[in-house]
């Protein structure tokens, strides 16, 4: 299985997890010229959540959340800003960036993993 196929599997696991937590999925794999956001959703409190999904089949290179670089964070923030520009009519209370890290059958959901300045 190639890297893209593995990523899709992890994103599907994350999506099912979020749906069980009563999140409303708005977009999956939202692209801009700045990058991609894996999942964009509204949580139970109507917060707009931009979610990066990282999965691992082994821990040889660390946990998924450890692989998110400053460059990746900047890319996610710019993509989120573009999303907000493109969809100004979406109503939400606040904005949050989460990371969902998956290894084996464990899901680590890190809320407020980083902030938009």
C-alpha positions in Angstrom: 0.0 0.0 0.0 1.4 3.4 -1.0 1.7 6.5 1.2 -1.5 8.1 -0.2 -3.6 4.9 0.3 -2.3 4.6 3.9 -3.2 8.2 4.5 -6.7 7.7 3.2 -7.2 4.8 5.6 -6.1 6.8 8.6 -8.3 9.7 7.5 -11.3 7.4 7.3 -10.6 6.1 10.8 -10.4 9.7 12.0 -13.6 10.6 10.3 -15.5 7.7 11.9 -14.0 8.8 15.3 -15.2 12.4 14.8 -18.7 11.3 13.7 -19.0 9.2 16.9 -18.1 12.4 18.8 -21.0 14.2 17.0 -18.8 16.3 14.8 -20.3 17.5 11.5 -17.8 17.0 8.7 -17.8 19.9 6.3 -14.8 19.1 4.0 -12.3 16.3 3.6 -8.9 17.0 1.8 -9.5 20.7 1.3 -6.7 22.0 -1.0 -5.4 25.4 -1.6 -2.1 26.6 -3.2 -0.7 26.7 0.3 -1.4 23.1 1.2 -4.1 20.7 2.3 -6.2 20.3 5.4 -7.3 16.7 6.0 -10.7 17.3 7.7 -12.7 20.5 8.4 -15.5 20.0 10.8 -17.9 21.7 13.3 -17.7 20.2 16.8 -20.7 19.9 19.2 -20.2 23.5 20.4 -20.2 24.8 16.8 -16.4 25.5 16.8 -14.8 25.3 13.4 -12.1 22.7 13.6 -9.2 22.2 11.1 -7.8 18.7 11.6 -4.5 17.2 10.6 -4.5 13.4 10.6 -1.2 11.6 11.1 -1.1 7.8 11.2 1.8 5.4 11.9 2.3 1.7 11.2 5.3 1.7 13.5 7.0 4.1 15.9 10.4 3.9 14.2 10.1 7.6 13.3 8.1 8.7 16.3 4.4 9.3 16.9 2.4 11.0 14.2 2.0 14.3 16.1 5.8 14.6 16.4 6.1 14.8 12.6 4.2 18.1 12.3 6.8 20.8 11.6 6.7 24.5 11.9 6.5 24.7 8.1 3.5 22.3 8.1 1.8 24.4 10.8 2.3 27.6 8.7 0.9 25.8 5.6 -2.2 24.6 7.6 -2.8 28.2 8.9 -2.5 29.7 5.5 -4.9 27.1 4.1 -7.3 27.7 6.9 -7.2 31.5 6.2 -8.0 30.8 2.5 -10.9 28.5 3.6 -12.3 31.3 5.7 -12.0 33.7 2.8 -13.6 31.3 0.4 -16.5 30.3 2.7 -17.4 33.5 4.7 -21.0 32.3 5.3 -20.1 29.4 7.5 -21.3 30.2 11.1 -19.1 29.1 14.0 -18.2 30.2 17.5 -14.4 29.9 17.3 -11.6 28.3 15.4 -9.4 25.5 16.5 -6.6 23.4 15.1 -6.5 19.7 16.1 -4.3 16.8 15.4 -5.5 13.2 15.3 -2.7 10.7 15.6 -3.4 7.1 15.0 -1.2 4.1 15.9 -2.5 0.5 15.9 -5.9 0.8 17.5 -5.1 3.9 19.5 -6.4 7.4 18.6 -4.8 10.4 20.2 -7.0 13.5 19.6 -5.0 16.6 20.5 -7.4 19.6 20.6 -5.9 23.1 20.2 -2.6 21.6 19.0 -1.5 25.0 17.8 -3.0 28.5 17.2 -3.5 30.9 14.4 -1.7 34.2 15.1 
